[in-house]
Amino acid sequence: MRKFLPFIEYCRASSKRKPFSGNEINKFLRQVYDRILVALNVVFFPLLVLFVWQMLAMSGQLLEVILPSPLKVWSAFVRMVQTGLLARDLSVSFRRVLTGYLWGASLGLILGVVSGLLKFFERFFGTIVDFIRQIPPMAWMPLLILWFGIGETSKAILIAKSVFVPVFINTIRGVHGTSREHIELSRVLELSYSKYLRRVIIPSALPSVFTGLRLGVGAAWMSVVAAEMLGGITGVGYALIMAKDFILSDQLIAMMFVIGIVGLLTDAVLGQVERFTFRWKKAPA
């Protein structure tokens, strides 16, 4: 009889539980639906596109020189990995992106906070930034090459400019979005200006700042490709130009996929940092 006691206690506890409410069932169904959508977006639809692409290529509907099959693209990717060309080009481009990103993000954060707090600086820098951001990276590169040559400086400046704009704009928005109640409370508590910045302004602006930082990652990779295409002998942009010149469509498409995947991974890392930073926002279970 004793060995059945745990089971009897479990049955008693289960009988006392409240039945599932309609909200709990809807929440569970919503979670299942969301997971199915994620699975479809991440796995099914890409595989479907690759399957259709491969079938069209095998049937001869696609000209191989223009659009090679996915298997050809995969073979080109494996070949670039084995020869070490992919690792060399990616490392060069990543170093350039990191340098330009740090420059642009740092300047954007500093000037963004200052401009968000002081109207004079916002009017001054805001007009300049609005003008600069209308000019695409490809238009800046010839002038930068003329001024600084085809070395690393011109590429770093172009990347920094592309990163600076979204970080600057979103930092200003974050500072302006600070709650009026928090500002009034800081005045009541007579916080010093440094504590006011550290405990009120910066925490309130952080969500918008992270948005700018994540947008800056995409802008940095687009800029480094443009810079290496117009003035470089190494990097992923130069590899794309060489593949185009020698009509290596499979290698060109493989490199494009690599750039997209690296950009996604970089954005995912920033997303994890953002979630870790704001983990206190999660509601208790």
Contacts in CASP RR format, 6 or more apart in sequence:
PFRMAT RR
TARGET T0000
AUTHOR 0000-0000-0000
METHOD contacts of the structure
MODEL  1
MRKFLPFIEYCRASSKRKPFSGNEINKFLRQVYDRILVALNVVFFPLLVL
FVWQMLAMSGQLLEVILPSPLKVWSAFVRMVQTGLLARDLSVSFRRVLTG
YLWGASLGLILGVVSGLLKFFERFFGTIVDFIRQIPPMAWMPLLILWFGI
GETSKAILIAKSVFVPVFINTIRGVHGTSREHIELSRVLELSYSKYLRRV
IIPSALPSVFTGLRLGVGAAWMSVVAAEMLGGITGVGYALIMAKDFILSD
QLIAMMFVIGIVGLLTDAVLGQVERFTFRWKKAPA
50 70 0 8 1.000
53 62 0 8 1.000
53 67 0 8 1.000
53 69 0 8 1.000
53 70 0 8 1.000
54 69 0 8 1.000
54 70 0 8 1.000
54 71 0 8 1.000
56 62 0 8 1.000
57 64 0 8 1.000
57 67 0 8 1.000
57 68 0 8 1.000
57 69 0 8 1.000
57 70 0 8 1.000
57 72 0 8 1.000
58 69 0 8 1.000
62 68 0 8 1.000
62 69 0 8 1.000
64 72 0 8 1.000
64 249 0 8 1.000
65 247 0 8 1.000
65 249 0 8 1.000
66 249 0 8 1.000
67 249 0 8 1.000
67 253 0 8 1.000
68 76 0 8 1.000
68 249 0 8 1.000
68 250 0 8 1.000
68 253 0 8 1.000
72 250 0 8 1.000
73 250 0 8 1.000
73 253 0 8 1.000
73 254 0 8 1.000
73 257 0 8 1.000
74 254 0 8 1.000
75 250 0 8 1.000
76 248 0 8 1.000
76 250 0 8 1.000
76 251 0 8 1.000
76 253 0 8 1.000
76 254 0 8 1.000
77 86 0 8 1.000
77 254 0 8 1.000
77 257 0 8 1.000
77 258 0 8 1.000
79 251 0 8 1.000
80 86 0 8 1.000
80 251 0 8 1.000
80 254 0 8 1.000
80 255 0 8 1.000
81 87 0 8 1.000
85 239 0 8 1.000
86 255 0 8 1.000
86 258 0 8 1.000
88 234 0 8 1.000
88 235 0 8 1.000
89 234 0 8 1.000
89 235 0 8 1.000
89 236 0 8 1.000
89 237 0 8 1.000
89 238 0 8 1.000
89 239 0 8 1.000
89 255 0 8 1.000
90 235 0 8 1.000
90 236 0 8 1.000
90 258 0 8 1.000
90 262 0 8 1.000
92 234 0 8 1.000
92 235 0 8 1.000
93 224 0 8 1.000
93 225 0 8 1.000
93 228 0 8 1.000
93 235 0 8 1.000
93 236 0 8 1.000
93 237 0 8 1.000
94 262 0 8 1.000
96 152 0 8 1.000
96 155 0 8 1.000
96 156 0 8 1.000
96 159 0 8 1.000
96 224 0 8 1.000
96 227 0 8 1.000
96 228 0 8 1.000
96 235 0 8 1.000
97 159 0 8 1.000
97 220 0 8 1.000
97 221 0 8 1.000
97 224 0 8 1.000
99 152 0 8 1.000
99 156 0 8 1.000
99 159 0 8 1.000
100 156 0 8 1.000
100 157 0 8 1.000
100 159 0 8 1.000
100 160 0 8 1.000
100 163 0 8 1.000
100 220 0 8 1.000
101 159 0 8 1.000
101 160 0 8 1.000
101 163 0 8 1.000
101 216 0 8 1.000
101 217 0 8 1.000
101 220 0 8 1.000
103 156 0 8 1.000
103 157 0 8 1.000
103 159 0 8 1.000
103 160 0 8 1.000
103 163 0 8 1.000
103 164 0 8 1.000
104 159 0 8 1.000
104 160 0 8 1.000
104 161 0 8 1.000
104 163 0 8 1.000
104 164 0 8 1.000
104 167 0 8 1.000
105 163 0 8 1.000
105 164 0 8 1.000
105 167 0 8 1.000
105 213 0 8 1.000
105 216 0 8 1.000
107 160 0 8 1.000
107 164 0 8 1.000
107 168 0 8 1.000
108 163 0 8 1.000
108 164 0 8 1.000
108 167 0 8 1.000
108 168 0 8 1.000
108 171 0 8 1.000
109 167 0 8 1.000
109 171 0 8 1.000
109 209 0 8 1.000
111 121 0 8 1.000
111 125 0 8 1.000
111 168 0 8 1.000
112 125 0 8 1.000
112 167 0 8 1.000
112 168 0 8 1.000
112 171 0 8 1.000
112 172 0 8 1.000
112 175 0 8 1.000
113 171 0 8 1.000
113 175 0 8 1.000
113 197 0 8 1.000
113 201 0 8 1.000
113 202 0 8 1.000
113 205 0 8 1.000
114 121 0 8 1.000
115 121 0 8 1.000
115 122 0 8 1.000
115 124 0 8 1.000
115 125 0 8 1.000
115 126 0 8 1.000
115 168 0 8 1.000
115 172 0 8 1.000
116 122 0 8 1.000
116 171 0 8 1.000
116 172 0 8 1.000
116 175 0 8 1.000
116 176 0 8 1.000
117 175 0 8 1.000
117 201 0 8 1.000
122 172 0 8 1.000
125 168 0 8 1.000
129 164 0 8 1.000
129 165 0 8 1.000
129 168 0 8 1.000
129 169 0 8 1.000
132 161 0 8 1.000
132 165 0 8 1.000
133 165 0 8 1.000
137 158 0 8 1.000
137 161 0 8 1.000
137 162 0 8 1.000
137 222 0 8 1.000
137 223 0 8 1.000
137 226 0 8 1.000
137 227 0 8 1.000
138 226 0 8 1.000
138 230 0 8 1.000
140 158 0 8 1.000
140 161 0 8 1.000
141 154 0 8 1.000
141 158 0 8 1.000
141 226 0 8 1.000
141 227 0 8 1.000
141 230 0 8 1.000
141 231 0 8 1.000
142 230 0 8 1.000
144 154 0 8 1.000
144 157 0 8 1.000
144 158 0 8 1.000
145 154 0 8 1.000
145 230 0 8 1.000
145 231 0 8 1.000
147 154 0 8 1.000
148 154 0 8 1.000
148 157 0 8 1.000
150 231 0 8 1.000
150 232 0 8 1.000
151 231 0 8 1.000
151 232 0 8 1.000
154 227 0 8 1.000
154 231 0 8 1.000
155 224 0 8 1.000
155 227 0 8 1.000
155 228 0 8 1.000
155 231 0 8 1.000
155 232 0 8 1.000
158 223 0 8 1.000
158 226 0 8 1.000
158 227 0 8 1.000
159 220 0 8 1.000
159 223 0 8 1.000
159 224 0 8 1.000
159 227 0 8 1.000
161 223 0 8 1.000
162 216 0 8 1.000
162 219 0 8 1.000
162 220 0 8 1.000
162 222 0 8 1.000
162 223 0 8 1.000
163 216 0 8 1.000
163 219 0 8 1.000
163 220 0 8 1.000
163 223 0 8 1.000
165 219 0 8 1.000
166 211 0 8 1.000
166 212 0 8 1.000
166 215 0 8 1.000
166 216 0 8 1.000
166 219 0 8 1.000
167 209 0 8 1.000
167 212 0 8 1.000
167 213 0 8 1.000
167 215 0 8 1.000
167 216 0 8 1.000
169 212 0 8 1.000
170 208 0 8 1.000
170 209 0 8 1.000
170 211 0 8 1.000
170 212 0 8 1.000
170 215 0 8 1.000
171 205 0 8 1.000
171 208 0 8 1.000
171 209 0 8 1.000
171 212 0 8 1.000
173 208 0 8 1.000
174 204 0 8 1.000
174 205 0 8 1.000
174 207 0 8 1.000
174 208 0 8 1.000
174 209 0 8 1.000
175 201 0 8 1.000
175 204 0 8 1.000
175 205 0 8 1.000
177 204 0 8 1.000
177 205 0 8 1.000
177 208 0 8 1.000
178 200 0 8 1.000
178 201 0 8 1.000
178 204 0 8 1.000
178 205 0 8 1.000
179 204 0 8 1.000
182 200 0 8 1.000
182 204 0 8 1.000
183 200 0 8 1.000
186 195 0 8 1.000
186 196 0 8 1.000
186 199 0 8 1.000
186 200 0 8 1.000
191 199 0 8 1.000
191 200 0 8 1.000
206 277 0 8 1.000
206 278 0 8 1.000
207 278 0 8 1.000
210 270 0 8 1.000
210 271 0 8 1.000
210 273 0 8 1.000
210 274 0 8 1.000
210 277 0 8 1.000
213 270 0 8 1.000
214 267 0 8 1.000
214 270 0 8 1.000
214 271 0 8 1.000
214 274 0 8 1.000
217 263 0 8 1.000
217 266 0 8 1.000
217 267 0 8 1.000
217 270 0 8 1.000
218 263 0 8 1.000
218 266 0 8 1.000
218 267 0 8 1.000
221 259 0 8 1.000
221 260 0 8 1.000
221 262 0 8 1.000
221 263 0 8 1.000
221 266 0 8 1.000
224 235 0 8 1.000
224 236 0 8 1.000
224 237 0 8 1.000
225 236 0 8 1.000
225 237 0 8 1.000
225 240 0 8 1.000
225 259 0 8 1.000
226 237 0 8 1.000
228 234 0 8 1.000
228 235 0 8 1.000
228 236 0 8 1.000
228 237 0 8 1.000
228 238 0 8 1.000
228 241 0 8 1.000
229 237 0 8 1.000
229 238 0 8 1.000
229 240 0 8 1.000
229 241 0 8 1.000
231 238 0 8 1.000
232 238 0 8 1.000
236 255 0 8 1.000
236 258 0 8 1.000
236 259 0 8 1.000
237 255 0 8 1.000
239 251 0 8 1.000
239 255 0 8 1.000
240 252 0 8 1.000
240 255 0 8 1.000
240 256 0 8 1.000
242 248 0 8 1.000
243 249 0 8 1.000
243 251 0 8 1.000
243 252 0 8 1.000
243 255 0 8 1.000
244 252 0 8 1.000
END
